[in-house]
Amino acid sequence: MSYKTVLSDQTRTVVSPSKVVVGAGAVSQTGEQASLYGNTALVIATEQIFDIHGETLLNTLEREGIETAVYTDVRPDPTVENVEEAYDRWTEHDCDVIVTLGGGSSIDTGKGVGILAANDGSIRDFGVDKAGYESVPNPIPPLIAVNTTAGTGSEATRSIVLSDTATATKFLIVSQNVVPTVALEDPELTVSLPRSHTAFTGIDALTHAIEAYVSTESYSIPDHLAEEAMERIVRSLPVAWANGQNLDARADVMVGQLHAGQAFTNSSVALVHGMARPLGAQLHIPHGLANALILPYVVEFSTMAAPEKYATIARILGTASEEDGTREAAEKAADGIYQLCDDLSLTGYLDDFGDVPSRDAYLDVIGEMTQDAIDSGSPDNNPRKPTRSEIEEIYRTIYDDALAPNSPRRS
């Protein structure tokens, strides 16, 4: 039997940063890279990250004669207002290159500034729910993404997730024209991540890899990246969580999350991400933690539609062996995810990160969350197509099994 691939009768465009600088000390090349594209950089970061790494970044820019304007009011879940305020700084200082310092929040804010700098309209106009995919007509200015987390993959993607505080919802923008120009991956910058965010960003990356792998839009190139990402994250995330000073583990997870970002931006995310955005918005929980709460239930729901893929996932997770049959192995995939989330104490972080409502209050917003998930388009890429009632049932299960104070996964 010959190998079958969509590339035999379809054309796909593989997107990625033009350049990736990876390894310990990569941050020292920021100024050199920025000088190739401009003279005045808008530096975007959260205040916390800038306090830790800002001086290092500014020094490397100054050594190359790059003038800087700094915006450090980025929220952990960046907002429309963050993008607009940072864009005002861009125009005020006549900047010509964007440098982001941080993870997805800073990078997504930088991408949003780039959209406003190169296109007409408000940032909300470009959301998938309003304008569809590939809705950004003009490429953003050069963007140098200095990554300080190992999870979001934003430095390699065509996606932006922003919060609309006016409606308490998150929205998605997807376009090839927002992919960063240069990604700098320095594992030394991730040592400052606390255990909580090492766990959140790591599970976010694993979710990217799994969803890219099983998506109906998957094909050989992102599949290979997703498999490599899963292997690196599964073997090294627990080590990095247990000992944040272990640079080998930090570097392995950082490369894994880069591959995961490259995988999902060239394939797609699916039901987990469709459900995670509204759950995160309603409960004010970090995106990676929302993914961790949802992922095992969606895997259980979806296994029957892609057993070969889920069997591979289970074997990578170590809950199935080569001796297991395809169906038997596939059904063990969710067990591996439950175990990994338990190893990282993920539900234990709900006490400090998030606002879990009463069950009745939660049930009142399930319909709204479900509609937001459907509107994102991500559930359409899931191997098993969910109905509205099935999404609602998964949300109910998540509350009773993982969110409620005395639920099995929390206790």
RAJO-V412471 format. One record per residue. N is the residue number from 1. PSI is psi in whole degrees, 0 to 359 (999 if undefined). Layout:
# RAJO-V412471
N:PSI
N:PSI
This chain:
# RAJO-V412471
1:131
2:156
3:136
4:133
5:147
6:339
7:351
8:341
9:9
10:157
11:131
12:146
13:120
14:120
15:150
16:160
17:149
18:328
19:140
20:122
21:118
22:139
23:165
24:131
25:3
26:329
27:333
28:345
29:4
30:311
31:317
32:317
33:317
34:325
35:341
36:344
37:344
38:182
39:339
40:118
41:134
42:114
43:125
44:130
45:165
46:157
47:319
48:314
49:321
50:323
51:327
52:313
53:358
54:317
55:318
56:316
57:313
58:323
59:318
60:329
61:317
62:325
63:333
64:9
65:21
66:122
67:153
68:146
69:139
70:135
71:117
72:23
73:17
74:132
75:159
76:324
77:95
78:147
79:168
80:319
81:322
82:313
83:315
84:318
85:318
86:324
87:322
88:321
89:320
90:310
91:322
92:323
93:9
94:51
95:158
96:1
97:142
98:132
99:119
100:142
101:114
102:203
103:217
104:326
105:312
106:318
107:317
108:323
109:317
110:318
111:319
112:318
113:317
114:321
115:313
116:327
117:333
118:356
119:156
120:149
121:170
122:160
123:328
124:336
125:339
126:3
127:147
128:322
129:338
130:321
131:356
132:186
133:158
134:49
135:3
136:108
137:325
138:141
139:146
140:161
141:168
142:133
143:122
144:113
145:110
146:107
147:133
148:6
149:171
150:72
151:312
152:328
153:8
154:333
155:351
156:6
157:167
158:22
159:149
160:134
161:122
162:155
163:134
164:100
165:337
166:331
167:2
168:41
169:160
170:146
171:159
172:138
173:134
174:123
175:141
176:337
177:5
178:6
179:130
180:154
181:314
182:135
183:128
184:120
185:98
186:106
187:337
188:332
189:342
190:350
191:332
192:350
193:130
194:166
195:318
196:310
197:338
198:318
199:312
200:310
201:327
202:316
203:327
204:314
205:318
206:320
207:319
208:313
209:315
210:314
211:321
212:322
213:321
214:352
215:149
216:347
217:8
218:154
219:185
220:318
221:305
222:332
223:315
224:316
225:320
226:317
227:315
228:320
229:313
230:317
231:316
232:316
233:316
234:320
235:333
236:341
237:314
238:326
239:315
240:325
241:318
242:327
243:93
244:346
245:355
246:99
247:331
248:314
249:317
250:316
251:320
252:316
253:322
254:317
255:320
256:316
257:329
258:313
259:321
260:319
261:316
262:326
263:308
264:334
265:341
266:356
267:263
268:164
269:176
270:223
271:321
272:310
273:326
274:322
275:331
276:322
277:309
278:326
279:316
280:320
281:320
282:322
283:358
284:46
285:150
286:148
287:318
288:323
289:321
290:317
291:317
292:324
293:327
294:324
295:309
296:327
297:322
298:324
299:314
300:319
301:324
302:346
303:318
304:338
305:345
306:61
307:325
308:317
309:315
310:332
311:318
312:318
313:315
314:322
315:322
316:321
317:344
318:12
319:357
320:154
321:172
322:336
323:338
324:140
325:166
326:308
327:316
328:316
329:315
330:322
331:351
332:358
333:315
334:325
335:319
336:324
337:316
338:314
339:316
340:316
341:322
342:319
343:325
344:6
345:38
346:315
347:339
348:340
349:353
350:333
351:327
352:339
353:98
354:168
355:89
356:120
357:177
358:162
359:317
360:317
361:321
362:314
363:330
364:335
365:3
366:318
367:318
368:316
369:320
370:317
371:320
372:320
373:315
374:317
375:334
376:337
377:343
378:321
379:337
380:338
381:359
382:144
383:323
384:120
385:119
386:144
387:168
388:314
389:328
390:321
391:316
392:320
393:322
394:318
395:319
396:317
397:320
398:317
399:310
400:332
401:338
402:333
403:320
404:142
405:325
406:20
407:158
408:316
409:336
410:332
411:999
